[in-house]
């Protein structure tokens, strides 16, 4: 599921309606260096993201699962207004 979360995080980082993405597997994440040296077996299934125009401090959370990652990305595409 970490592989799927990595793909989803990269997709969200490039999405025009997404302001910020937090996922320790992204090199732009402030926790990347620490996570890369401490986590074993991947960076986990959770991706946090904030949409443009969302109230300050309001984050969405996505949990990657065992489904095909393309299906998960398409589900997000439909869900993001």
C-alpha angles and dihedrals in degrees: 000000000000089000091054091046090051091054092046091049091051091047092051092046088061097040113115093220095051118090100184140003128200117197122137091224093064113093088220092059113106090228096050099104094047094043092048091054098041109032119083122202098017139311100286136255101279124099122180121201139171123215121224109265095020116139114270111277095016111129131175121217128213123194113204116218140185095281121109107286092230089061090051093049091049090050089054092047090057093044097051108085 
